[in-house]
């Protein structure tokens, strides 16, 4: 059979199948990193609500009469989006980004706004700061919907005392140590990460640690994630002991949270980070800069502590206050655990379902 006939039959089958069965397709990427798990939890949650499979794919270009949720915005902006058939309903997740970023990919994204979103039904953001930035770039407010990131409350939960002691022993964290966590990728590239990825604030993290190192006789830092060379070298210069676990399985991070006394977020910009919800779910108090989801969800002094971006003095003062005041530490721990109950991934998927339900019928 000639190739043009085969192609015509294929298109006809896709057209008939699409009209008969509209399905949600989640466009992810091929990497084994944070976005992979966003795709997993959102797609599985949608499957539970829709009663149908939600495939996670990387190439949606030949789909027709489908609902396409771009969890990977780079696929949409940098892919052959002109091939997307007009019968599809398009949705795009935009977690974070600053128009003045020095990152060349981020600059390319912003250079295409807002015209590139004309065919997109809704743009999903995870925090009010991202919503404001998109509106300032000309994206209509009625096109933007805020749905936060979530956490798996079945996997992430506080440890009992015996488990906590065992985990700290396995990680080499002394019982009397006050251990602060930083679980992210904050170095440039996928090697040692000796050059800092400044949007993640590794320089600010080190400045905070320099200010508080005299607050506790056994201050320690636990690191996970790739490319942490810049932070490790900085901690060595400060004489602050650290442990680093590079995790092959994402869920191994639960035990690392459960071994902590506090989690410090020093980022300049984020869409989440998921470390906020994961810390809370594991009973770990959080000190954070006022960006991303912390700006929306932390009530200062009740479920965490907030400081303005790059305000190293306030970040350090908040960490020191939690070190000195067990009642404040307990209040932030308990407040975080209460807040995170409303951020389970299934609840997040329910918000996606509500948004998509009209397009499915």
For each residue, the residues with C-beta under 8 A, 3 or more apart:
1: 5 6
2: 5 6
3: 6 7
4: 7 8
5: 1 2 8 9
6: 1 2 3 9 10
7: 3 4 10 11
8: 4 5 11 12
9: 5 6 12 13
10: 6 7 13 14
11: 7 8 14 15
12: 8 9 15 16
13: 9 10 16 17
14: 10 11 17 18 62 63 64
15: 11 12 18 19 64 65
16: 12 13 19 20
17: 13 14 20 21
18: 14 15 21 22 63 64 65 66 87
19: 15 16 65
20: 16 17
21: 17 18
22: 18 65 66 67 359 360
23: 52 53 54 55 66 67
24: 43 46 50 52 54 66 67 68 69 356 360
25: 54 55 57 60 63 66 67 68 69
26: 39 42 43 46 54 55 56 57 69 71
27: 56 57 58 60 68 69 70 71 72 75 76
28: 35 36 39 56 57 58 71 72
29: 35 36 58 72 74 75
30: 58
31: 35 36
32: 36
33: 36 185
34: 37 38 274
35: 28 29 31 38 39 71 72
36: 28 29 31 32 33 39 40 250
37: 34 40 41 250
38: 34 35 41 42 71 93 149
39: 26 28 35 36 42 43 56 71
40: 36 37 43 44 56
41: 37 38 44 45 150 152 345 348 349
42: 26 38 39 45 46 69 71 345 348 349 352
43: 24 26 39 40 46 47 54 55 56
44: 40 41 47 48 54 349
45: 41 42 48 49 345 346 348 349 350 352 353
46: 24 26 42 43 49 50 54 349 352 353 356
47: 43 44 50 51 52 53 54
48: 44 45 51 346 349
49: 45 46 349 350 353
50: 24 46 47 54 353 360
51: 47 48
52: 23 24 47
53: 23 47
54: 23 24 25 26 43 44 46 47 50
55: 23 25 26 43
56: 26 27 28 39 40 43
57: 25 26 27 28 60
58: 27 28 29 30 72 75
59: 62
60: 25 27 57 63 66 68 70 75 84 88
61: 79 80 83 84
62: 14 59 83
63: 14 18 25 60 66 68 84 85 88
64: 14 15 18 85 87 88
65: 15 18 19 22 85 87 88
66: 18 22 23 24 25 60 63 88 89
67: 22 23 24 25 88 89 91 356 359 360
68: 24 25 27 60 63 84 88 89 90 91
69: 24 25 26 27 42 91 92 93 352 356
70: 27 60 73 75 76 90 91 92 93
71: 26 27 28 35 38 39 42 93
72: 27 28 29 35 58 75 76
73: 70 76 77 92 93 94 109
74: 29 77 78 79 105 109
75: 27 29 58 60 70 72 78 79
76: 27 70 72 73 79 81 90 92 116
77: 73 74 81 108 109 112 116
78: 74 75 108
79: 61 74 75 76
80: 61 83
81: 76 77 84 116
82:
83: 61 62 80
84: 60 61 63 68 81 88 90 119
85: 63 64 65 88
86: 119
87: 18 64 65
88: 60 63 64 65 66 67 68 84 85
89: 66 67 68 121 359
90: 68 70 76 84 119 120 121
91: 67 68 69 70 120 121 122 123 124 355 356
92: 69 70 73 76 117 120 122 123 124
93: 38 69 70 71 73 123 124
94: 73 97 123 124 125 130 134
95: 125 126 130 149 271 272
96: 126 127 130 269 270 271 292
97: 94 101 106 109 110 130 133 269
98: 101 106 133 199 269
99: 110 133 136 137
100:
101: 97 98 106 107 110 199 269
102: 107
103: 106 107 199
104: 107 108
105: 74 108 109
106: 97 98 101 103 109 110
107: 101 102 103 104 110 111
108: 77 78 104 105 111 112
109: 73 74 77 97 105 106 112 113
110: 97 99 101 106 107 113 137
111: 107 108
112: 77 108 109 115 116
113: 109 110 116 117 134 137 138 139
114: 117 118 134 137 138 139 140
115: 112 118
116: 76 77 81 112 113
117: 92 113 114 120 123 139 143
118: 114 115
119: 84 86 90
120: 90 91 92 117 123 143
121: 89 90 91 143 359
122: 91 92 143 144 145 355
123: 91 92 93 94 117 120 134 139 143 144 145
124: 91 92 93 94 144 145 146 147 352 355
125: 94 95 130 131 134 144 145 146 147 271
126: 95 96 130 146 147 148 149 271 272 292 293
127: 96 130 131 146 148 270 271 272 292 293 295 296
128: 131 132 146 295 296
129: 132 133 269 291 292 295
130: 94 95 96 97 125 126 127 133 134 271 292
131: 125 127 128 134 135 141 144 146
132: 128 129 135 136
133: 97 98 99 129 130 136 137
134: 94 113 114 123 125 130 131 137 139 144
135: 131 132 138 139 140 141 144
136: 99 132 133
137: 99 110 113 114 133 134
138: 113 114 135
139: 113 114 117 123 134 135 143 144
140: 114 135 143 144
141: 131 135 144
142:
143: 117 120 121 122 123 139 140
144: 122 123 124 125 131 134 135 139 140 141
145: 122 123 124 125 355
146: 124 125 126 127 128 131
147: 124 125 126 348 351 352 355
148: 126 127 293 296 297 343 348
149: 38 95 126 271 272 274 277 293 343 348
150: 41 277 343 344 345 346 347 348 349
151: 156 274 277 278 280 281 340 343 344 345
152: 41 155 156 344 345
153: 156 157 281 340 341 344
154: 157
155: 152 251 254
156: 151 152 153 254 257 277 278 281 282
157: 153 154 254 281 282 283
158: 258 281 282 283 337
159: 163 164 167 258 282 283
160: 163 164
161: 164 165
162: 165 166
163: 159 160 166 167 258
164: 159 160 161 167 168 258 259
165: 161 162 168 169 175
166: 162 163 169 170
167: 159 163 164 170 171 255 256 258 259
168: 164 165 171 173 174 175 177 179 259
169: 165 166 172 173
170: 166 167 255
171: 167 168 222 243 245 256 259
172: 169 243
173: 168 169 177 179 220 222 243 259
174: 168 177 218 220
175: 165 168
176: 218
177: 168 173 174 216 218 219 220 261
178: 216 218 219 220 261 262 323
179: 168 173 220 221 222 259 260 261 262
180: 209 219 220 221 222 260 261 262 263 264 319
181: 221 222 223 256 257 260 262 263 264 275 279 284
182: 186 205 221 222 223 231 263 264
183: 222 223 224 225 253 256 257 263 275
184: 200 225 273 275
185: 33 193 197 200 225 226 227 228
186: 182 193 196 197 200 201 202 205 225 227 228 230 231
187: 191 192 193 194 195 196 197 202 226 227 228 229 230 231
188: 193 195 196 197 227
189: 193 195 227
190: 226 227
191: 187 194 227 229
192: 187 227 229
193: 185 186 187 188 189 197 226 227 228 229 230
194: 187 191 229 230 233
195: 187 188 189 230
196: 186 187 188 200 202 203 230
197: 185 186 187 188 193 200 202 227
198: 201 202 203 268
199: 98 101 103 267 268 269
200: 184 185 186 196 197 266 267 268
201: 186 198 204 205 265 266 267 268 289
202: 186 187 196 197 198 205 206 230 231 234 266
203: 196 198 206 207 230
204: 201 207 208 266 268 289 310 312 315
205: 182 186 201 202 208 209 231 264 266
206: 202 203 209 210 231 234 235 238
207: 203 204 210 211 312 316
208: 204 205 211 212 264 266 312 315 316 319
209: 180 205 206 212 213 219 221 234 235 238 240
210: 206 207 213 238
211: 207 208 312 313 316 320
212: 208 209 215 216 219 316 319 320 323
213: 209 210 219 238 239 240
214:
215: 212 219 319 320 323 324
216: 177 178 212 219 323
217:
218: 174 176 177 178
219: 177 178 180 209 212 213 215 216 240
220: 173 174 177 178 179 180 240 241 242 243
221: 179 180 181 182 209 231 235 240 241 242 243
222: 171 173 179 180 181 182 183 242 243 244 245 256 259 260
223: 181 182 183 228 231 232 242 243 244 245
224: 183 244 245 246 247 253 256
225: 183 184 185 186 228 246
226: 185 187 190 193 246
227: 185 186 187 188 189 190 191 192 193 197
228: 185 186 187 193 223 225 231 232 244
229: 187 191 192 193 194 232 233
230: 186 187 193 194 195 196 202 203 233 234
231: 182 186 187 202 205 206 221 223 228 234 235 242
232: 223 228 229 235 236 242 244
233: 194 229 230 236 237
234: 202 206 209 230 231 237 238
235: 206 209 221 231 232 238 240 241 242
236: 232 233 239
237: 233 234
238: 206 209 210 213 234 235
239: 213 236
240: 209 213 219 220 221 235
241: 220 221 235
242: 220 221 222 223 231 232 235
243: 171 172 173 220 221 222 223
244: 222 223 224 228 232
245: 171 222 223 224 252 256
246: 224 225 226
247: 224 250 252 253 256
248: 252
249: 252
250: 36 37 247 253
251: 155 254
252: 245 247 248 249 255 256
253: 183 224 247 250 256 257 278
254: 155 156 157 251 257 258 278 282
255: 167 170 252 258 259
256: 167 171 181 183 222 224 245 247 252 253 259 260
257: 156 181 183 253 254 260 263 278 279 281 282 284
258: 158 159 163 164 167 254 255 282 283
259: 164 167 168 171 173 179 222 255 256
260: 179 180 181 222 256 257 263 279 282 284
261: 177 178 179 180 284 285
262: 178 179 180 181 284 285 286 287 319 322 329
263: 180 181 182 183 257 260 275 279 284 285 286 287
264: 180 181 182 205 208 286 287 288 315 319
265: 201 270 273 275 276 286 287 288 289 294
266: 200 201 202 204 205 208 288 289 315
267: 199 200 201 270 273 288 289 291 292 309
268: 198 199 200 201 204 289 291 309 310
269: 96 97 98 101 129 199 291 292 309
270: 96 127 265 267 273 291 292 293 294
271: 95 96 125 126 127 130 149 292 293
272: 95 126 127 149 275 276 277 292 293
273: 184 265 267 270 276 292 293
274: 34 149 151 277 278
275: 181 183 184 263 265 272 278 279 286
276: 265 272 273 279 280 286 288 292 293 294 297 298 304
277: 149 150 151 156 272 274 280 281 293 340 343
278: 151 156 253 254 257 274 275 281 282
279: 181 257 260 263 275 276 282 284 285 286 336
280: 151 276 277 283 284 286 303 304 336 337 339 340
281: 151 153 156 157 158 257 277 278 337 340
282: 156 157 158 159 254 257 258 260 278 279
283: 157 158 159 258 280 333 336 337
284: 181 257 260 261 262 263 279 280 333 336
285: 261 262 263 279 304 305 322 329 332 333 336
286: 262 263 264 265 275 276 279 280 294 298 304 305 332 336
287: 262 263 264 265 304 305 306 307 315 318 319 322
288: 264 265 266 267 276 291 294 298 304 305 306 307
289: 201 204 265 266 267 268 294 306 307 308 309 310 311 315
290: 294 295 306 307 308 309
291: 129 267 268 269 270 288 294 295 309
292: 96 126 127 129 130 267 269 270 271 272 273 276 295 296
293: 126 127 148 149 270 271 272 273 276 277 296 297
294: 265 270 276 286 288 289 290 291 297 298 304 306
295: 127 128 129 290 291 292 298 306
296: 127 128 148 292 293
297: 148 276 293 294 303 339 343
298: 276 286 288 294 295 303 304 305 306
299: 302 303 304 335 339
300: 304 305 306
301: 305 328 331 332
302: 299 331 332 335
303: 280 297 298 299 332 335 336 338 339
304: 276 280 285 286 287 288 294 298 299 300 332 335 336
305: 285 286 287 288 298 300 301 318 319 321 322 332
306: 287 288 289 290 294 295 298 300 318
307: 287 288 289 290 311 314 315 318
308: 289 290 311 314
309: 267 268 269 289 290 291
310: 204 268 289
311: 289 307 308 314 315
312: 204 207 208 211 315 316
313: 211 316 317
314: 307 308 311 317 318
315: 204 208 264 266 287 289 307 311 312 318 319
316: 207 208 211 212 312 313 319 320
317: 313 314 320 321
318: 287 305 306 307 314 315 321 322
319: 180 208 212 215 262 264 287 305 315 316 322 323
320: 211 212 215 316 317 323 324
321: 305 317 318 324 325 328
322: 262 285 287 305 318 319 325 328 329 332
323: 178 212 215 216 319 320 329
324: 215 320 321
325: 321 322 328 329
326: 329 330
327: 330 331
328: 301 321 322 325 331 332
329: 262 285 322 323 325 326 332 333
330: 326 327 333 334
331: 301 302 327 328 334 335
332: 285 286 301 302 303 304 305 322 328 329 335 336
333: 283 284 285 329 330 336 337
334: 330 331 337 338
335: 299 302 303 304 331 332 338 339
336: 279 280 283 284 285 286 303 304 332 333 339 340
337: 158 280 281 283 333 334 340 341
338: 303 334 335 341
339: 280 297 299 303 335 336 342 343
340: 151 153 277 280 281 336 337 343
341: 153 337 338 344
342: 339 347
343: 148 149 150 151 277 297 339 340 347 348
344: 150 151 152 153 341 347 348
345: 41 42 45 150 151 152 348 349
346: 45 48 150 349 350
347: 150 342 343 344 350 351
348: 41 42 45 147 148 149 150 343 344 345 351 352
349: 41 42 44 45 46 48 49 150 345 346 352 353
350: 45 49 346 347 353 354
351: 147 347 348 354 355
352: 42 45 46 69 124 147 348 349 355 356
353: 45 46 49 50 349 350 356 357
354: 350 351 357
355: 91 122 124 145 147 351 352
356: 24 46 67 69 91 352 353 359 360
357: 353 354 360 361
358: 361
359: 22 67 89 121 356
360: 22 24 50 67 356 357
361: 357 358
